């Protein structure tokens, strides 16, 4: 699966996403795009999944009919994400075209 990490996604979690190709939005010059433009650009570039920390994306964008899967991390703090990495990996592996999921990661 080709995965795009939005600018708030801790890049260190890529090492747990075995069998997937991870690209950071900043590497493609897409870190400054608003969510709608980012989703369009990601779909046009052939990304299968957007991994983001923007909890408002589902309320700000019409996700119906999207080809890209979207996973939202409930917390962007690297140590917390690492403690719950099994949840992130499971969500990524379960993602299907056009799906949406939020991975709950408590603030501790």
Residue, then its C-alpha position, 0 to 999 in steps of 0.5 A: x500500500x502506498x501511504x502518504x504521511x500528513x505533516x503532523x504524522x510522526x515519521x518514526x512510525x513508518x518502520x512498523x509499517x512493513x510491506x507498505x511504502x511511506x512518503x511524507x507530504x513534505x517530501x512531495x511539496x504537499x505539506x502546505x496544501x489544505x485538506x481538500x487539495x491534499x486529498x485530491x493530489x494524493x488520489x491523483x498521485x495514486x496513494x492508497x492511504x492518508x495517515x494524518x493527525x487532523x481530527x477535523x478532516x471528516x467534518x471539513x471534507x466530503x469523504x463520500x466517494x473518495x478512493x483514498x483510505x484515511x486514518x486519523x491518529x488521535x494523538x500526534x505525540x511520538x511517545x504515545x503513538x509508539x505505545x499504541x503502535x499495534x493499533x496504528x498498524x492494525x488500522x493501516x492493514x485493515x484499511x480499504x479503498x475509501x475507508x475512514x478510521x480514527x485510531x484512539x491514542x490517549x494523552x497521558 
